[in-house]
Amino acid sequence: MPEIVVEIKNKSGLHLRPAAEFVKKAAEFQSNITLERDGKAVNAKSILHVQALGVRQGMTVKIRAEGADAEEALAALEELVNNKFGEE
């Protein structure tokens, strides 16, 4: 299963708006996508699960994708994170 590790660089971490952007982007793909922090993995297409991870600025998370469009999904999510969710 392909995976990437990214650092959350935006000031507010994965608070409501960035978490919603992340979930919205993940939902564009058919692949099963998980977001993991400190060994706890959640469904990346669930806003409640993503927010429950409590990801703040400077933390690293692992994103995994499994399915036909897994590589495309990871590339899109990595770009979203690296662009600080359009916040800065």
C-alpha positions in Angstrom: 0.0 0.0 0.0 1.6 3.3 -1.0 2.1 5.9 1.7 3.7 9.3 2.3 4.8 11.2 5.4 4.1 14.9 5.5 4.6 17.7 8.0 1.6 19.9 8.7 3.0 23.4 8.2 0.0 25.7 8.4 -0.4 27.6 11.6 -3.7 26.1 12.6 -3.0 22.5 11.9 -5.9 20.4 10.9 -8.6 22.5 12.6 -12.1 22.6 11.0 -11.4 24.3 7.6 -8.2 22.5 6.7 -9.6 19.2 7.9 -12.7 19.8 5.7 -10.4 20.6 2.7 -8.4 17.4 3.4 -11.6 15.2 3.6 -13.1 16.9 0.5 -9.9 16.2 -1.5 -9.7 12.6 -0.2 -13.3 12.0 -1.1 -12.5 12.8 -4.8 -10.7 9.4 -5.1 -12.1 5.9 -5.1 -9.1 4.5 -3.1 -9.4 3.8 0.6 -7.3 6.5 2.3 -6.1 6.6 5.9 -4.5 9.3 7.9 -2.2 8.3 10.8 -0.6 10.1 13.7 1.4 8.4 16.4 0.2 5.0 15.4 -3.5 5.8 15.3 -5.0 5.5 11.8 -8.3 6.9 10.8 -10.5 7.1 7.7 -9.3 10.2 5.8 -12.8 10.7 4.3 -14.4 11.3 7.7 -14.2 14.9 9.1 -14.8 13.7 12.7 -12.0 11.1 12.5 -9.5 13.5 10.9 -10.2 16.2 13.6 -10.1 13.6 16.4 -6.4 13.1 15.6 -5.7 16.6 17.0 -3.0 17.4 14.4 -1.2 20.7 15.0 1.4 22.7 13.2 4.8 20.9 13.1 3.4 17.4 13.5 4.0 14.7 10.9 1.3 12.4 9.6 1.3 9.4 7.4 -1.2 9.2 4.6 -1.9 5.8 3.0 -4.0 4.9 0.0 -5.1 1.6 -1.4 -6.9 1.3 -4.7 -6.7 2.0 -8.4 -6.1 5.8 -8.0 -3.9 5.5 -4.9 -0.8 7.3 -6.3 -2.9 10.1 -7.7 -4.7 10.5 -4.4 -1.4 10.7 -2.5 0.0 13.2 -4.9 -3.1 15.5 -4.6 -3.2 15.3 -0.8 0.6 15.9 -0.5 0.1 19.0 -2.7 -2.8 20.2 -0.5 -0.7 19.8 2.7 2.4 21.4 1.2 0.4 24.4 0.0 -0.8 24.9 3.6 -4.4 24.3 2.6 -4.4 27.7 0.9 -4.2 29.5 4.3 -0.9 31.3 3.9 
